[in-house]
Amino acid sequence: MDENPATAPLPGNGPLDGDPGLQPERTALAWGRTVLTLIAASAMSLRWLPDQGPFVLAMFGLTIAAGTGIYATQRRRYRRSVEGIRAGCLAPDIAAVFWTAGACVVLGALGVWLVLS
């Protein structure tokens, strides 16, 4: 008679994965914020274009490439999360985290070098 709220079905059209916490959606939003941050950083780097020239364009291209790569693989990561939750076995996408962290470190170092030069 009294159902456990944690296991009760969601009303209406629930999420495709049946996850009441909507973990894949939260993760997708976090990756989306990362892409938005990279685009904002690339736009901010363009202010040094008149002084630094081609170096800034290379940095801009690297930042856009990193954001595009994240955006292009977003759907695959979301589907993988949904399938992993359904199967009850979900491993973290360590490669995506390391590539993103590496891109941020490289871009940060390039930005510091750009400001100090």
C-alpha positions in Angstrom: 0.0 0.0 0.0 2.6 2.6 1.0 5.2 2.6 -1.8 8.8 3.6 -1.2 9.2 7.0 -2.9 12.6 6.0 -4.2 11.3 3.0 -6.1 7.9 4.4 -7.1 7.4 5.0 -10.8 7.6 8.6 -12.0 4.3 10.2 -13.1 3.8 11.0 -16.8 6.6 10.4 -19.2 9.5 9.6 -17.0 13.1 9.8 -18.2 14.2 7.2 -20.7 16.6 5.6 -18.2 14.2 5.4 -15.3 16.7 7.2 -13.1 14.8 9.4 -10.7 17.9 11.5 -10.0 18.4 12.1 -13.7 22.1 11.6 -13.5 22.8 11.5 -17.3 21.0 14.8 -17.7 23.0 16.4 -15.0 26.2 15.1 -16.6 25.1 16.3 -20.0 24.5 19.8 -18.5 27.9 19.8 -16.9 29.6 18.9 -20.2 27.5 21.7 -21.9 28.8 24.2 -19.4 32.3 23.1 -20.1 31.8 23.7 -23.9 30.3 27.1 -23.1 33.3 28.0 -20.9 35.7 27.0 -23.7 33.9 29.1 -26.2 33.9 32.1 -23.8 37.6 31.6 -23.2 38.3 31.5 -27.0 36.3 34.7 -27.5 38.3 36.4 -24.7 41.6 35.4 -26.3 40.7 37.3 -29.4 41.3 40.6 -27.6 45.0 40.0 -27.9 44.8 39.4 -31.7 46.2 42.9 -32.7 49.2 42.5 -30.4 50.0 38.8 -30.6 48.8 37.9 -34.1 48.9 34.3 -35.3 49.6 32.9 -31.9 46.2 34.0 -30.7 44.6 32.5 -33.8 46.3 29.2 -33.0 45.1 29.4 -29.4 41.6 30.3 -30.6 41.5 27.3 -33.0 42.7 24.9 -30.2 40.0 26.1 -27.9 37.3 25.8 -30.5 38.6 22.3 -31.4 38.4 21.2 -27.8 34.8 22.6 -27.4 33.7 21.0 -30.7 35.2 17.7 -29.7 33.3 17.7 -26.4 30.1 18.7 -28.2 30.5 16.0 -30.9 30.9 13.2 -28.3 28.2 14.4 -26.0 25.4 12.2 -27.4 27.6 9.1 -27.2 28.5 9.8 -23.5 24.8 10.4 -22.7 23.7 7.1 -24.3 26.5 5.2 -22.6 25.4 6.6 -19.3 21.8 5.6 -19.9 22.8 2.1 -20.9 25.2 1.8 -17.9 22.4 2.8 -15.5 20.0 0.3 -17.0 22.6 -2.4 -16.8 23.6 -1.5 -13.3 27.2 -1.2 -14.3 28.6 2.2 -15.3 32.3 3.0 -15.4 33.4 6.7 -15.6 34.6 8.0 -18.9 38.2 8.6 -17.7 39.5 9.4 -21.2 37.1 12.2 -21.7 38.0 13.7 -18.3 41.7 13.5 -18.9 41.5 15.0 -22.5 39.4 17.8 -21.2 41.7 18.4 -18.2 44.7 18.3 -20.5 43.2 20.8 -22.9 42.4 23.1 -20.0 46.0 22.9 -18.6 47.5 23.5 -22.1 45.1 26.4 -22.8 45.7 27.9 -19.3 49.5 27.7 -19.8 49.2 29.3 -23.2 47.0 32.0 -21.7 49.5 32.8 -19.0 52.3 32.9 -21.5 50.3 35.2 -23.7 49.6 37.6 -20.8 53.2 37.6 -19.6 54.8 38.0 -23.0 
